Each structure stands twice: as structure tokens, then as C-alpha cells.
């Protein structure tokens, strides 16, 4: 009996001193913070909003644990009723087989990279034109935020500042108020 007790104490001390694997550690770490559920971004078919919509919906799209039937219903739920997106997605019967077809049509219609690039470049050009005509009424920090969001969208579409600096920099500079531009050029 004493021998068994010694062996048991030895086994316990060995297991306590033994380093745990990452899998064992992660199983022991339970999250105590309750994170609220995300509400799916609703999309109306405006190509300007496609990147925001797709960045969230793509998580559902690539999740192999979710059945295509359910993915199709999520896609319908993400559509704003009465919108172009809703009309397109609703034109497919909500079946497993139609999910990939519906996603392909959504991407082709609203997520075409060439169209999105044109939209963001036109937005920057619009700021340029507003500045040239004196119609721009944005504070410098607001202008920065607007320009930054357009440039980040272009970057996510593969139009990096390094590759396209030769036309992006002058375009962005022309959006700046004249006083800021003079200070910039010094």
C-alpha cells in the first residue's frame, strides 16, 4: 500500500511538472468574456458597399461546416428587401445547388474589380473637382478619412500606392485645399 502511494505521488508530480502542449493549453483556456453575436451586413447592390459586405459574408462562404442550403438563406438574409441584390438573389430558388450560382452572379454583378476601381477613382476625382470649384467643405481630418478609405479600398483591389503612385499622388494632392498644398510642397 505504501509503495502504491509513493508511485501515485511520483506520477502526480511528474504530470504537474510536464509541459503541456499548445492543444492542451488551449483546451484549458475557456473564454469568460461573452462576445455579442455579429449582425450580418445587409447589401443593397451598391457596388461601393460590396467590399464591406463581402469581407463579412466571405467568412460564411468559406466555412465548410455550414451547409450550402444555409449559406443560401444567409445570402438572402443579407439582401435588403426590394433592392437590386434582393432581386438577383431571389431569382434563384433557395437550394443547395443554386448557392454557388447565386454567389457567382453577385460577384459578377456587384463585385467586378474593374468596376470597383473605376468607382473609387471617380470618388477621388469628385473630391478633386469639388476642390477645384471651391465646393469642398470638409475639414482636413474629414478629407483625410475620406481619401484614406478610398485608397485602402483601392489597395484591397490590388492597386497599391507603390505600383500606382505616379497617378494616385497627384490626384490626391489635387484634392487638398490650396493652403495645405502649399505647405505640403515646401
N, C-alpha and C positions, 0 to 999 in steps of 0.2 A: 504494500500500500504506500509506504514511504517512497519507494522507488518510482511509483506511478505519479506521485505528487511532484517529485523532483523533475521528472520528464515533462510533465504538464507545464510546470513553471518555466522550464527551459524553452519549450515550444512557444509559449506565450511571449516570452522576452525576445525570442528570435523574430517572431512575426511583427512585434512592435518596432523593432529596430530595422526591419527590412524596408527599403524604399519602395514606395508604391508606384505603380505605372501610371501614366497620364490617364488611361482609361479608368483606373480605379479611383483616381483623384477626382476626375470629372463626375463620376457616379456619386461620390460623396458630397460634392458641392451642389446643394439644391438652392435654387433661386428663391429668395424670400420676398423679393420685390415683385409686386404684381404689376405687370405692364399692361396698359389698356390695349384692347384689340384695335387694329388699324381699320379705318373705314376705306373701302376701295375708292380710288379716284374715279369720278364719273367723267366720261368723254363724250363730247357732242359732235365731234367730227371736224373741229377747227384744227388744221394742221399745226398751228402754233402751239397747241396744247398736247400734241401727240407724244413728244419726248417725255413729258411728265407722266402722262397716262401709261405709256409703255414701260417706263422704268419700274413702275409698281406692278403692273399686270404681268410683266415678264417672269416675275417670281412664281406666279401661279402657272404660267405657261410651261416653265421648265421643270416644275415639281412632278416627278414621276409617281409620287404617292397619290396624286389627285387624278381621278378618272376623267377622261375626255368629256364624258357627259356632264360632269360637274363643272369642268372648265368652261364648257359652252354656256352653262347657266350663269357662271360668274361673268363671262363676257357680255351676256345680255344685261345683267345687273349693273355693269359698269357703263352702259349706254344711257344717255339722257333721253327719256321718252320724247318722241316727236322730232328727234334730231336726225341728221344725216347718218350718224353712226348707228342709231337705233334702227333706222330703215334698212341699212345694209345688213346688220347682224340678224334682224328679224326676218329677212328674206330667206334665211336658211332654217329649215326645221331643226329644232334643238336636239340633235342626235350626236352620238359619239363620232360618227363618220363625217359629219359636217363641220366639226370643230376646226380641224386643220384648214379646211376650205375657207371658213369664215375668217380665221386669223390671217390667212394669206391675202384675202380681199381687203381686210382692214389695213394691213401693212402696205399693200399696193396703192390703195386709195388715199390714205391719210399719212403714211409714214415714208413716202418716197424721199430718199436722201436728197436728190437734186432739187426737188420742190422745197424741202425744208431749208436747204442752204439759200435758195433764192429768197425765201420769206425773211430769213434773218438778215441777209444782206440788205434787202429793201427796208427793213426796220431801221437799220443803221443809216441808210441813205435818207430815210424820212427824218431822222434826227438832224442829219446834215442840212437838209433843205429847211427845216424849221429854224436852225441856227442862222442860215444864210438870209432868211427873210425876217429875222428878228422875232419869230413866233415862239421860240423855245422859252419856256417859263419854268424850267426845272432848276432846283437848287443844284449846286455842284455835286453834292453827295447823292442826290436822286439820279442825276445824269450818270454818275459813276456806276450806280447799281444797275441802271437800265443797260448801259453799254456792257458791263461785266456779264450780265445774264445772257445777252446776245452773243458775246464772244465765247462764253462757256458752252452755249448751245452749238455754236459752230465748231468748237473744239470736239465736242462729243460726236459730231458728224465727220470727224477726220480732217477738219480744216483748222489745223493748228496754227498758232501765231508764228511759229518758226518757219513753217512752209509758206504761209501766205502773208507774211509781214509786209511785203512790198506793196500790197494794195490795201491791207487792213489798217496799217498805221496811219497813212494819210487820210483814210476815210474816218477813222476815229478822231484824229486831230481836228478834222474839219467840223466835227460835232461840238467841239469845245467853244465856250464863249471867247470872244476876241482877247479880253484881258488875261484870261488863263492861258491862251495860246501864246501870247507874247511872253509871259513869264516862263512858259514851257520851253520856248526857243532860246532863251538866254543861256 
